[in-house]
Each structure stands twice: as structure tokens, then as C-alpha cells.
Amino acid sequence: MGKKAKTSRKGKKAWRANISTEDIHDFFEQSTKDALSGGSLSSAPAESLFFVDKSKDLSVKRKIEKHRQKVLHVESMLQKNPFVQAVPSSTLKKSKKTIKEVPKPKDATECGPQGSVSTLGMADLWGDKGGDNSKTKKTVKPSLIPAVEVEPPGSSFNPTFESHQETLAHAVAQEMHKVYKKELGPQPVPLTVPGEAVDEEEMYFLDADEGTDDDMNPENLDENEDAASEKRPLKTKRVTTVMLNKRARRKEQLKKEAEAIKAQKLSKEIDGLPDILQEIAKEDDEKHKRHIRRVVAKKEKLKSCPPRLGKHKFEPAPVQVLLTEEITGSLRKLKGCCTLVKDRFKSLEKRGLIPPKFNKRK
């Protein structure tokens, strides 16, 4: 920028024109700002400018506690709701051993600002005093079937003749039962039916012919005429007072006869009350015996087959018995067969520990 042009200072008017008034304008602007803001800060006392904050910052305190306990966000939300039931948590159990309880505020003024949830008068949902948080274990009913079943003596590698024949007969009976069940059982629905295919045009003619033969029979025509004659309106006869009186007397007579029959029937039932009591006692005895038979049959069934678990039924394994030609009397001459895994798997299915699977190999 260039230098300012020099002005003449000969008179007082020139002196006044060259005097700067910026400090005066700044003072007035500052005073108006102080008046609008409530006064200048330089003249205000120190007590009004500064104060000691004695309230506790609970939000920061909660953040520190949350960081120490390592509580999940969902569990922290549940702690604030007194109507939610306690759920056991493994992380809380670990933290309880090392972390001490934080003292709660005693006064209501120590709670946070307005809108924050108050923790006064709320019980600790996860504490030991609130209830037993131990997980309830499901009690499994013990199976009546032993884990390791003893095979019959005829299944041995060197059995006696009688025990071997008995076990062999039992195995043959099982196989024949399967064969008879398959032969005498209901036949499955065939997928295809033998016959000639009918076209759509011929189907229309067949449907039309079905309704024409029955309508043209003379018997059907006579029946239609009788039905039409019955539907014709009949002439109503005039009812006199004599007829009305006869009807009333007949109605009263029928009512009296019904009452007499009812009283006679009731008297017979009263006379036969001992017989009725004997019949009731006999029926109760039969029901009790039937119930005992059902319980015994159910127990016997549980000993042989497991309860129904899946969509497939349990199929017992065939009896492990050697044929007469295969009996050698020595362990060294036995054929090797890996049936131990199958035996254990069938044992688990039989005891109801796992659901039975469908055997595709047949």
C-alpha cells in the first residue's frame, strides 16, 4: 500500500479531522455486547463465574464397572429391568470371584441426571440371594435293557447239541415269521393298472350314457308318478270340537300310560339294585385286571424293544448262531467277522439312547 497523503495542520479544524476515533467505536461495541450478554465478565465476581461440582458422575462410574466386570450388553440391559427373570451366565460367575461389590448410593440426589434409570430399591438379579441359578439337569429314566446282553449258550463257538439246536430253532422261527408277515401282509398299491387308455372324447360319451338307462326304466317312471301324486296338496278337513276333545283325552291317556311305565321301570331298577352293584363291582375288577395286564405287557415290551423315538421302528439284530457245519470247537478255526461295532450300535438303539435308522441293505 502507498503512503497516506499528508494533510495540512495549519488550523484546529484540520487537527480535528485527522484525529482517529477507532478506540471509541470499539468501546461502544464492547459495551453493547456486554449489555446484551448480561454484563461484563471483568466486573463480575469470581463466585458467579466458577463453582465446585460436588455431584458424582454415575455414567462414567457405570462404564468403569462394566469394563471391570466384562458384562455383555444384553445382560446390562436386563440388570436394569426388575421384571426379567434371572438367567445363569458363565461370564458373571467368573467375574464374581475376583470383583468386589460396588457400594450403592444412599441418597436419591446421588442418582444421575433426569431421565436416567434409578437403581434404588432394586434387588440384584444375578446375586446368590435372589435364587438358585444352577442349571437343571434333565433326569433320564434308566433303561430296563442292560448295556451288555448275554447271548444264549447256543451262540457259543463250542456249544452243546441241545443248546445249539434250541438257539438255531429260535433263529429259524424269526426268519419264518418275517417271511409269513411279508406274504400274508396287505399288498401295496400297484403303481400301474393294466388296461387300455380311454380318450377324452370317449369319456364324454360314457358320462352321457350313464344317466339315460336308469331314467327310461318303467319302475322309475312309476316311482316318479307316485312322488308327484304325494306332493299334490290335499283338501283340509274341518276340525270339530268333538274331534278336539277326543285328541285331548287321547293325549292325557298316553301321558298317564308313559308315567305308569316309567314308575314300573323305576321300581324294577330299585328291586334289582343289588344285582347292579354286583355288576359294577365286577366291571371295576375287570378294569383293574386289564390295567395290571397292560402295565405288565408294557414292561415286557420295554425289555425287548425301546420306546418309539424316530419315524422308523427298531428292528432287532438276527440271532448270532453258527450252523452245524460251521461248528469246529476251536477259536483258531472261526471265521473273522467285524460285528462288534454293529452290536454296540444296536445296543444303543435298543436302549432308546439314539433313534433307529432305516436299513437300506435288504
C-alpha positions in Angstrom: 0.0 0.0 0.0 1.1 3.5 -0.6 1.8 6.1 2.0 -1.1 8.3 3.2 -1.3 11.7 1.7 -0.1 14.4 4.1 -2.6 17.0 5.1 -2.1 20.4 6.3 -2.1 21.1 10.0 -2.4 24.9 10.0 -5.8 25.2 11.8 -7.8 23.5 14.6 -10.3 22.1 12.0 -7.5 20.2 10.3 -6.4 18.8 13.6 -9.9 17.5 14.4 -10.2 15.9 11.0 -7.0 13.9 11.5 -7.8 12.6 15.0 -8.6 8.7 15.0 -11.8 7.5 16.7 -11.5 3.7 16.4 -10.9 3.1 20.1 -14.1 5.0 20.9 -16.1 2.9 18.5 -14.6 -0.3 19.9 -15.5 0.7 23.4 -19.1 1.3 22.4 -19.4 -2.0 20.6 -17.9 -3.9 23.6 -20.3 -2.1 26.0 -23.3 -3.0 23.8 -22.2 -6.7 23.7 -21.8 -6.8 27.5 -25.2 -5.2 28.0 -26.8 -7.8 25.7 -25.0 -10.8 27.3 -25.8 -9.7 30.9 -22.8 -7.7 32.0 -19.1 -7.6 31.5 -17.1 -10.5 32.8 -14.3 -8.3 34.2 -16.7 -6.7 36.7 -18.5 -10.0 37.7 -17.4 -11.6 41.0 -15.4 -14.9 40.9 -18.1 -16.8 42.8 -20.6 -16.3 39.9 -18.0 -17.4 37.3 -16.7 -20.5 38.9 -18.3 -23.2 41.2 -17.3 -26.6 42.6 -19.2 -29.5 41.1 -19.9 -31.9 44.1 -22.2 -34.3 42.2 -20.9 -37.7 41.2 -20.7 -38.7 37.5 -22.5 -42.1 37.6 -22.3 -42.6 33.9 -18.5 -42.8 34.0 -18.7 -44.9 37.1 -21.0 -47.4 35.3 -18.7 -47.5 32.3 -15.8 -48.4 34.6 -17.8 -51.1 36.4 -19.0 -52.5 33.1 -15.4 -52.6 31.8 -14.2 -54.4 35.0 -17.0 -57.0 35.1 -16.9 -57.6 31.3 -20.7 -57.8 31.3 -22.4 -58.3 27.9 -24.7 -55.5 26.6 -27.7 -57.7 26.8 -27.1 -58.6 30.4 -26.5 -55.0 31.3 -29.9 -54.2 29.8 -31.5 -57.0 31.8 -30.0 -55.8 35.1 -32.0 -52.5 34.8 -35.3 -54.3 34.4 -36.6 -55.8 37.7 -39.4 -57.8 35.9 -37.0 -60.0 33.9 -36.1 -63.4 35.5 -32.5 -64.2 36.2 -30.6 -66.3 33.7 -27.4 -68.0 34.7 -24.3 -66.8 32.9 -20.8 -68.3 32.9 -19.1 -64.9 32.5 -20.7 -63.5 35.6 -19.7 -66.5 37.7 -16.1 -66.0 36.7 -16.2 -62.3 37.5 -17.8 -62.7 40.9 -14.7 -64.5 42.2 -12.4 -61.6 41.6 -14.5 -58.4 41.7 -15.8 -56.9 44.9 -19.3 -55.4 45.1 -19.5 -51.7 44.4 -21.3 -49.7 47.1 -24.7 -48.3 46.0 -25.6 -44.6 46.5 -27.6 -44.0 49.6 -29.4 -40.7 48.8 -31.7 -40.1 46.0 -29.8 -37.0 45.0 -26.7 -39.2 44.1 -28.5 -40.7 41.1 -27.7 -39.4 37.7 -29.4 -36.6 35.8 -33.1 -36.6 35.0 -34.1 -39.4 32.6 -31.6 -41.9 34.0 -32.9 -45.2 35.5 -32.8 -45.3 39.3 -31.2 -48.3 40.9 -32.7 -47.7 44.4 -35.0 -50.4 45.8 -34.0 -52.9 43.1 -32.6 -56.4 44.0 -29.6 -57.9 42.3 -30.9 -60.2 39.8 -27.7 -62.1 39.4 -26.9 -62.4 43.1 -26.8 -65.6 45.1 -29.6 -64.4 47.4 -32.1 -63.9 44.5 -32.4 -67.6 43.9 -30.6 -70.7 42.8 -29.1 -70.1 39.4 -27.8 -73.7 38.9 -28.8 -75.3 35.7 -31.5 -78.0 36.0 -30.3 -81.3 34.5 -32.8 -83.5 32.8 -33.2 -86.8 34.5 -33.1 -89.7 32.1 -35.1 -92.8 33.0 -32.8 -95.8 33.3 -33.5 -98.4 30.6 -34.6 -101.9 31.7 -32.4 -103.4 29.0 -28.8 -103.9 30.1 -25.9 -102.3 28.3 -24.3 -105.7 27.5 -26.7 -108.6 27.0 -25.6 -112.1 27.5 -26.1 -114.2 24.4 -27.8 -117.7 24.8 -25.4 -120.6 25.3 -26.2 -121.9 21.8 -24.3 -119.0 20.3 -21.0 -120.1 21.7 -18.2 -121.3 19.4 -18.4 -124.8 21.0 -22.0 -125.3 22.3 -23.7 -128.4 23.4 -26.0 -130.1 21.0 -29.2 -129.3 22.8 -28.5 -125.6 23.4 -27.3 -125.2 19.8 -30.4 -126.8 18.4 -32.6 -124.6 20.6 -30.9 -121.4 19.5 -31.0 -122.4 15.9 -34.7 -123.1 16.1 -35.2 -119.7 17.6 -33.3 -118.1 14.7 -35.3 -120.1 12.1 -38.6 -119.1 13.8 -37.6 -115.4 13.5 -36.8 -115.7 9.8 -40.0 -117.6 9.0 -42.0 -115.0 10.9 -40.6 -112.3 8.6 -41.4 -114.4 5.5 -45.0 -115.1 6.7 -45.6 -111.5 7.6 -44.4 -110.4 4.1 -46.6 -113.0 2.3 -49.8 -112.6 4.4 -49.5 -108.8 4.9 -51.5 -106.3 2.9 -50.4 -105.9 -0.7 -49.1 -102.5 -1.7 -51.0 -100.4 -4.1 -49.7 -101.0 -7.7 -48.2 -98.1 -9.5 -49.7 -99.0 -12.8 -53.1 -100.7 -13.6 -53.4 -103.0 -16.7 -55.9 -101.8 -19.2 -56.5 -99.7 -22.3 -56.3 -95.9 -22.2 -59.6 -94.0 -22.8 -59.6 -90.8 -24.8 -61.1 -87.6 -23.6 -63.8 -87.6 -26.3 -65.0 -91.2 -25.4 -65.1 -90.1 -21.7 -67.8 -87.5 -22.6 -69.9 -90.2 -24.3 -69.6 -92.6 -21.3 -70.7 -89.9 -18.9 -73.8 -89.1 -21.1 -74.8 -92.8 -21.4 -74.7 -93.4 -17.6 -77.7 -91.3 -16.9 -80.1 -92.4 -19.7 -80.6 -96.1 -19.0 -81.9 -95.7 -15.4 -84.4 -92.9 -16.3 -86.2 -94.9 -19.0 -87.0 -97.9 -16.8 -90.8 -98.4 -16.2 -90.2 -98.9 -12.4 -88.5 -95.5 -12.2 -91.4 -93.9 -14.1 -93.9 -95.4 -11.6 -91.9 -94.1 -8.7 -91.8 -90.6 -10.1 -95.6 -90.6 -10.6 -96.2 -91.7 -7.0 -93.9 -89.0 -5.7 -95.7 -86.4 -7.8 -99.1 -87.6 -6.5 -97.9 -87.3 -2.9 -96.7 -83.8 -3.5 -100.2 -82.7 -4.6 -102.0 -80.6 -2.0 -104.7 -82.4 -0.1 -108.0 -80.9 0.9 -108.1 -80.0 4.6 -111.0 -81.3 6.6 -112.8 -79.2 9.1 -111.9 -80.0 12.8 -114.9 -80.0 15.1 -114.9 -79.6 18.9 -115.7 -83.4 19.3 -112.5 -84.3 17.5 -110.5 -81.8 19.6 -111.9 -83.3 22.8 -111.0 -86.8 21.6 -107.5 -85.7 20.8 -107.1 -84.1 24.3 -108.4 -87.2 26.0 -106.1 -89.4 24.0 -103.1 -87.2 24.8 -103.9 -87.4 28.5 -104.3 -91.2 28.3 -100.9 -91.6 26.6 -99.3 -89.4 29.2 -100.6 -91.5 32.1 -99.5 -94.7 30.4 -96.0 -93.3 29.9 -95.8 -92.2 33.6 -97.0 -95.7 34.7 -94.4 -97.4 32.5 -91.7 -95.1 34.0 -92.8 -95.8 37.6 -92.8 -99.6 36.9 -89.4 -99.4 35.3 -88.1 -97.4 38.3 -89.5 -100.0 40.8 -87.8 -102.8 38.9 -84.4 -100.9 39.0 -84.8 -100.4 42.7 -85.6 -104.1 43.2 -82.5 -105.1 41.1 -80.1 -102.7 42.9 -78.0 -105.5 44.5 -77.5 -107.0 41.0 -76.5 -103.6 39.7 -74.0 -103.2 42.5 -72.5 -106.6 41.8 -72.2 -105.8 38.1 -70.4 -102.5 38.9 -68.0 -104.3 41.2 -67.4 -106.9 38.6 -66.7 -104.3 35.9 -64.3 -102.5 38.3 -62.5 -105.7 39.0 -62.1 -106.4 35.3 -60.8 -102.9 34.6 -58.3 -103.3 37.4 -57.1 -106.6 36.0 -56.9 -105.2 32.5 -54.8 -102.3 33.8 -52.4 -104.7 35.5 -52.1 -106.7 32.3 -51.4 -103.5 30.3 -48.7 -102.5 32.8 -47.0 -105.9 32.7 -47.2 -106.1 28.9 -45.7 -102.6 28.7 -42.8 -103.6 30.9 -42.2 -106.8 29.0 -42.3 -104.8 25.8 -39.7 -102.3 27.1 -37.4 -105.2 27.9 -37.4 -106.4 24.4 -37.7 -103.2 22.3 -37.2 -99.5 23.1 -39.7 -96.7 23.1 -40.6 -95.0 19.7 -38.1 -92.2 19.1 -37.9 -91.6 15.3 -40.1 -92.3 12.3 -38.5 -95.8 11.9 -39.2 -98.8 14.1 -36.5 -100.7 15.8 -35.5 -103.9 14.1 -33.6 -106.4 16.3 -30.5 -107.9 15.0 -30.7 -111.5 14.0 -29.5 -114.2 16.4 -25.8 -114.8 16.1 -25.6 -118.6 15.8 -23.3 -120.9 13.9 -24.6 -123.5 11.6 -24.0 -127.2 12.3 -21.3 -127.3 9.5 -19.5 -124.3 10.9 -19.0 -125.6 14.4 -15.3 -126.6 14.7 -14.8 -126.4 18.5 -11.7 -124.2 18.2 -11.3 -120.4 18.2 -8.5 -120.6 15.7 -10.8 -122.1 13.0 -13.5 -119.5 13.4 -14.2 -117.1 10.5 -13.3 -113.5 11.3 -16.3 -111.0 11.3 -16.4 -107.4 12.5 -19.7 -107.3 14.3 -18.6 -105.5 17.5 -19.5 -102.0 16.1 -22.9 -103.2 14.9 -23.6 -104.9 18.2 -22.8 -101.7 20.1 -24.9 -99.6 17.7 -27.9 -102.0 18.0 -27.5 -101.9 21.8 -27.7 -98.1 21.8 -30.8 -98.3 19.6 -32.4 -100.9 21.8 -31.9 -99.0 25.0 -33.5 -95.9 23.4 -30.4 -93.7 23.5 -30.4 -93.0 19.8 -33.2 -93.1 17.2 -33.2 -96.2 15.0 -32.2 -95.7 11.3 -33.6 -97.2 8.2 -31.7 -100.2 6.9 -31.3 -99.8 3.2 -29.5 -103.1 2.7 -32.0 -105.9 2.4 
